[in-house]
Each structure stands twice: as structure tokens, then as C-alpha cells.
């Protein structure tokens, strides 16, 4: 089967996440990167394209030019990855969706609720797919955890705890010229949420993905510990889920000793689950009144949900890049079914899309509003 012709917006030479998306896109040979508007200026875009071996004629100065010209080519791109800072997501995605080009977009959805609503409307009108890369949903043991919850192994859910601490913004790197820190701490580019938007949305999304529950209300206390920093770099959030479950969420980028310590704990009437991103191939399951059990990725206790997104033998770790690749592989299958006029399949529902994106935007907005009102409870 021929690879899907892929373009990329953002992700130039000095961008971390662009390289991650390119690796994920080609890991299973489903995509072939053929075009890009890779940087904010035509000169940088051309240089980045040259480094990747792209045809100079298909290295564009901006996404609008790229969308128009690629849509007019008989061999134009069929899908595009949008890996820019948050404030560009909506306009770029809309430009390609309007031309029937499928969009794979980095999270969060965008920087403002107004732009998010415009993008949601564009997705609803488009004859093209929209996928949001909440990559942790592609981890095998997260799929295993979701399946166990859905199968009733935990019983009705009572308590959900999610956390994502990092330490990389413990010093004001945004004042030292680090590009990743500069835009992530700038509300004009990042949006109203700092840590809660950048990594808190991952914790929120993971809690909802695994449990199948939606957050109905929250109370948030956001802090900005970095000197002169406008956006939050630490957040404590209490959660009320539909159906009565309660939860807590902590996101921080000023927690020394933590790198990417995303963790999830889910407790029901019959048992509990624990998972840590930095040790991703292990899932701990404790049936009530019984010893704790270790479920491994493609060994002890794991089932079809984990096996479907596992590639390599037991004992060899899979994680961040493979999680992204699982979403790209899922997107490729959905795109090919769309192109063939075939109906979606059950696994397509595992792909985060516009609904997950809008849920994340509501979560960020509610956290900011709650914190501004002295951590008052806010409905989503």
C-alpha cells in the first residue's frame, strides 16, 4: 500500500516536537513527508526542508500558501501535521480542512476558546478527518487499563488521581533565550493556561480516556512561582466526575527531581489500577482484598487491547515515540477507510479528536476561572 503523502506545518530545525512527529509518522511506513511550511520565515522553512531532503519547490513560506498550492497538485499532500505553537493550530488546521486535507494536530487544541469553537465548526463541515495527538492514549498499558475499566474489573469508579510534574521551568529559562520556554510561558502563543494547558491537559485527558468519565466541575488553585512569570507553572485541581466519582489533578513544571512523571491511579468498588509514564510497560492491578498484581505489556495479564499497539518482544520497553506512532497508525487506517468510502471501525473511537480537544479547552478555561475566583467550584 502506498504511503499517505504528508505535509507538516511547524517543526523546523530547532523544534523538538516536529522531529517526534516525523519519527512517529514513518515508524510503520504509513506516511511519506513530501512538503512543509516548517518555520516562521520562508528562509528558515527552506533551510529546514533542505535538511530533511524535501523538494525546495514544496517548502513553503507559510501554511496558507502550502494549503492552496498542495491542494492544486495532482500529487498534493493527503494529510498534514500541525506542530506549531498553540496559537497557530486553529488557523492552520482550518486552511487544510477547507481543502479536504486530513489534519493531525498537536495538543492542546489551540490557544483560545474562540479559536477552538471556530476549529470545531470547521471540523464539522469538512470532508476530512481531524486527529489530536494526545500521545499517551497510544501507550499499550493505557489501552489495557481502559479495557479493564470498561470490562468492569474495578467496578464503579470512585476515585481518580492524575498528576504530571516536571522540573524544567524551576528557573526562568524563558529569560535565557530558550525557545520552548519562551512560547510556553507567553499567553499570546500558549493560551490562558501554563502548566495546566501544557501538561495538565495530558493528565486530564488520560483520566477521562481510561475511566470513560467526563469532568463535570472543578476547583483549581493555580500558581506562578517563576519570577515575573504570567502563566501558571503549578496547579492543584479537585475534580467532580459525572456519575459521582471524585478526583485530584496536579500539574507542575517547578517540581525538582521530576522529568516527565505522568501518573494515573484509578480506584473503584472492586479494585484499583496504578500506572506511571516513566515505567510505561507495567500496570499495577489490585483487586479488593487480594495481593497487588503486576500486568506487563505483552506478558503477564495483558490482553488484546495492549497487544494491538505493541510491537516488540517482552522486556523491551516501548513508550513515548511508539505512543505517537500508534496514533499515526490509527490515523492512517482511518484516512484510508475514508478515502475508500468505508465506514469507521470500532478502533477509530480510540483516536483523540475534536471532542477530546474541546474537553481540554473547557478544562483549561475552567481552571483559570476557578483560580481567579479563589478556587471556587466551576462547572464545565
Secondary structure, DSSP 8 states (H G I E B T S, - for coil): ---EEEEEES--TT-HHHHHHHHHHHHTT-EEEEEEE-SSSHHHHHHHHHHTT--GGGB-SSHHHHHHHHHHSTT--SEEEE-S-GGGHHHHHHHHHTTT-EEEE-SSS-SSHHHHHHHHHHHHH-SS-EEE--GGGGSHHHHHHHHHHHTTSS-SEEEEEEEEE--TTSS-GGGTT-HHHHHHT-HHHH-S-SHHHHTHHHHHHHHHHHH---EEEEEEEEE--STT--S-SEEEEEEEETTS-EEEEEEES--TT-SSEEEEEEEESSEEEEEEGGGTTEEEEEETTS--EEEETTSTT--HHHHTT--S-TTS---HHHHHHHHHHHHHHHHHHHHTT----GGGGGS--HHHHHHHHHHHHHHHHHHHTTT--EE-
